[in-house]
Amino acid sequence: MDVAISSGWIKVPNQDLAIDAYLAIPEASGSYPAVVVVQEIFGVNEHIRSVTRKLAREEYIAIAPAIYQRQAPGFEVGYSEEDTKLGREYKNQTKASELLSDIQATIDYLYSLPEVKQSGVGTIGFCFGGHVVYLAATLKDVAATASFYGAQIATWCPGDGEPTIARTPDIIGTLYAFFGTEDPLIPNEQTEQIEAELQKHHISHQVFRYPGATHGFMCDRRESYNPSAAEDAWKKVLDLFSQKL
């Protein structure tokens, strides 16, 4: 859509923490639904900022909080092996309780904006962000979740002994999960395990599998980018948000 937007960095307050966040808003006056965009392990880099702007052009107020604010303020890297190693180190220092607190603070900030509709927000996350939004789907204000290739949902939870999949019964809104069948970080059996758990607890959901796609297939700055899978998945995301927000 050819919608004029404005974007830039702001601070989200969370008690004694000020979270850096990238905000994109349609310029036309009005009331808009809101979406929280959650980064990969590489920080709120240009790819994540571009997704945030892309959502704003679809007439959403979108915000990408820095979920490594506690570990590494201002962290932003590319996709080299060294970058990946560092991003994983910070990921392993996060805690579910802090991540949920920071996402809730981001939602509270959105609700403080007069342009934001108060009827529930959406989330979209990639890689580690896909895991984080699965966690955040348990928050009462989250009406729609788009989780992209969230690794270790079935086997691990940040700072907690029980895997994140154990929190599936607490999911409140609708969750769409997207996976590539060739993803080396997420065996297909784990995708099936997640889908079975969503079904078992009668969570409103859909699970989408893209044959031939691998980890990071939505990111046009990575070698793993898969244009056809990305295009189809984006349409499904917009459909989800248009229905639920």
VEXKELUM-481659 format. One line per 10 residues: for each residue x, y, z of C-alpha. Coordinates in steps of 0.05 Angstrom, whole numbers, padded with zeros to 5 digits. Example, Ala and Ser with C-alpha at 12.3 -4.5 7.8 and 13.67 -1.06 7.14 Angstrom:
BEGIN
00246 -00090 00156 ~ 00273 -00021 00143 $
END
This chain:
BEGIN
00000 00000 00000 ~ 00023 00070 -00015 ~ 00013 00098 00054 ~ 00055 00155 00080 ~ 00088 00136 00146 ~ 00136 00166 00197 ~ 00186 00123 00235 ~ 00242 00129 00285 ~ 00271 00108 00352 ~ 00235 00120 00418 $
00242 00096 00490 ~ 00193 00048 00523 ~ 00193 00054 00599 ~ 00192 -00009 00640 ~ 00204 00008 00713 ~ 00278 00027 00717 ~ 00292 00003 00646 ~ 00286 00046 00583 ~ 00278 00000 00524 ~ 00301 00025 00456 $
00246 00013 00405 ~ 00234 00028 00332 ~ 00165 00057 00319 ~ 00129 00065 00252 ~ 00063 00101 00246 ~ 00017 00119 00187 ~ 00017 00195 00179 ~ -00057 00203 00165 ~ -00098 00218 00227 ~ -00141 00161 00251 $
-00145 00101 00296 ~ -00102 00041 00279 ~ -00090 -00029 00306 ~ -00020 -00043 00334 ~ 00032 -00097 00323 ~ 00095 -00113 00362 ~ 00153 -00137 00319 ~ 00203 -00181 00354 ~ 00274 -00187 00328 ~ 00318 -00245 00309 $
00382 -00256 00349 ~ 00414 -00201 00307 ~ 00380 -00142 00342 ~ 00332 -00090 00315 ~ 00372 -00086 00251 ~ 00351 -00059 00183 ~ 00311 -00122 00165 ~ 00269 -00116 00228 ~ 00261 -00041 00218 ~ 00238 -00053 00147 $
00185 -00103 00170 ~ 00161 -00050 00220 ~ 00155 00002 00165 ~ 00121 -00049 00119 ~ 00067 -00060 00171 ~ 00057 00014 00180 ~ 00045 00020 00105 ~ -00010 -00032 00115 ~ -00041 00017 00164 ~ -00016 -00013 00229 $
00022 00022 00284 ~ 00083 -00023 00290 ~ 00138 -00024 00342 ~ 00202 -00065 00349 ~ 00230 -00066 00420 ~ 00302 -00084 00432 ~ 00295 -00149 00470 ~ 00369 -00150 00486 ~ 00364 -00083 00522 ~ 00384 -00115 00588 $
00443 -00154 00558 ~ 00470 -00109 00503 ~ 00439 -00040 00492 ~ 00444 -00017 00420 ~ 00461 -00087 00395 ~ 00454 -00094 00319 ~ 00494 -00141 00275 ~ 00492 -00176 00208 ~ 00490 -00250 00192 ~ 00562 -00275 00195 $
00582 -00335 00237 ~ 00613 -00288 00288 ~ 00549 -00246 00290 ~ 00507 -00309 00299 ~ 00551 -00334 00356 ~ 00546 -00267 00393 ~ 00471 -00263 00382 ~ 00462 -00333 00411 ~ 00504 -00315 00472 ~ 00457 -00258 00488 $
00396 -00301 00473 ~ 00420 -00351 00525 ~ 00424 -00295 00577 ~ 00351 -00275 00570 ~ 00296 -00297 00617 ~ 00223 -00310 00600 ~ 00198 -00267 00657 ~ 00239 -00207 00633 ~ 00220 -00217 00560 ~ 00147 -00220 00578 $
00154 -00158 00622 ~ 00188 -00120 00565 ~ 00135 -00141 00514 ~ 00079 -00121 00562 ~ 00113 -00054 00574 ~ 00115 -00045 00498 ~ 00041 -00060 00494 ~ 00027 -00011 00550 ~ 00066 00042 00512 ~ 00025 00028 00449 $
-00039 00035 00489 ~ -00015 00103 00514 ~ -00016 00129 00442 ~ -00082 00162 00423 ~ -00079 00133 00352 ~ -00077 00061 00376 ~ -00140 00019 00380 ~ -00149 -00012 00448 ~ -00178 -00078 00424 ~ -00117 -00123 00428 $
-00050 -00123 00392 ~ -00015 -00168 00344 ~ 00055 -00195 00348 ~ 00103 -00221 00295 ~ 00170 -00251 00310 ~ 00226 -00285 00272 ~ 00278 -00336 00295 ~ 00287 -00324 00370 ~ 00232 -00272 00362 ~ 00187 -00328 00337 $
00200 -00363 00403 ~ 00188 -00299 00443 ~ 00121 -00285 00410 ~ 00099 -00356 00426 ~ 00113 -00339 00499 ~ 00079 -00271 00492 ~ 00016 -00304 00463 ~ -00001 -00318 00536 ~ -00008 -00243 00551 ~ -00080 -00220 00557 $
-00073 -00163 00507 ~ -00045 -00206 00450 ~ -00102 -00222 00402 ~ -00060 -00249 00343 ~ 00009 -00280 00339 ~ 00051 -00295 00277 ~ 00110 -00339 00299 ~ 00163 -00351 00246 ~ 00211 -00409 00255 ~ 00216 -00402 00330 $
00271 -00451 00348 ~ 00271 -00492 00412 ~ 00198 -00479 00431 ~ 00191 -00553 00444 ~ 00256 -00562 00481 ~ 00276 -00499 00519 ~ 00251 -00435 00552 ~ 00294 -00375 00567 ~ 00316 -00378 00640 ~ 00265 -00432 00657 $
00270 -00507 00666 ~ 00205 -00524 00630 ~ 00203 -00516 00554 ~ 00160 -00460 00526 ~ 00112 -00510 00494 ~ 00087 -00525 00565 ~ 00055 -00456 00565 ~ 00012 -00472 00505 ~ -00052 -00480 00547 ~ -00044 -00407 00569 $
-00047 -00379 00498 ~ -00106 -00332 00493 ~ -00113 -00307 00421 ~ -00101 -00337 00353 ~ -00032 -00363 00334 ~ -00004 -00375 00265 ~ 00063 -00412 00263 ~ 00108 -00415 00201 ~ 00163 -00465 00188 ~ 00208 -00488 00132 $
00212 -00562 00123 ~ 00287 -00558 00112 ~ 00302 -00518 00174 ~ 00363 -00550 00208 ~ 00347 -00515 00274 ~ 00275 -00541 00279 ~ 00266 -00615 00263 ~ 00199 -00630 00230 ~ 00181 -00673 00290 ~ 00183 -00611 00334 $
00136 -00575 00287 ~ 00089 -00634 00293 ~ 00096 -00633 00369 ~ 00078 -00559 00371 ~ 00018 -00569 00326 ~ -00006 -00628 00368 ~ -00002 -00587 00431 ~ -00041 -00529 00400 ~ -00094 -00579 00378 ~ -00096 -00614 00445 $
-00111 -00550 00483 ~ -00160 -00523 00431 ~ -00119 -00461 00415 ~ -00143 -00422 00355 ~ -00085 -00434 00307 ~ -00057 -00453 00240 ~ 00012 -00484 00226 ~ 00042 -00471 00157 ~ 00099 -00513 00129 ~ 00139 -00490 00068 $
00173 -00547 00030 ~ 00245 -00531 00012 ~ 00248 -00470 00057 ~ 00300 -00465 00112 ~ 00312 -00421 00172 ~ 00306 -00347 00159 ~ 00265 -00354 00095 ~ 00229 -00288 00108 ~ 00293 -00246 00110 ~ 00313 -00217 00042 $
00382 -00200 00069 ~ 00400 -00273 00083 ~ 00421 -00328 00035 ~ 00364 -00370 00062 ~ 00312 -00321 00035 ~ 00256 -00357 -00002 ~ 00215 -00306 -00042 ~ 00155 -00351 -00057 ~ 00149 -00376 00015 ~ 00159 -00305 00042 $
00105 -00276 -00004 ~ 00055 -00329 00015 ~ 00070 -00324 00089 ~ 00063 -00248 00088 ~ -00006 -00253 00057 ~ -00026 -00301 00113 ~ 00001 -00253 00166 ~ -00040 -00196 00137 ~ -00101 -00240 00134 ~ -00092 -00259 00208 $
-00084 -00187 00230 ~ -00142 -00162 00188 ~ -00187 -00214 00220 ~ -00166 -00208 00292 ~ -00143 -00135 00304 $
END
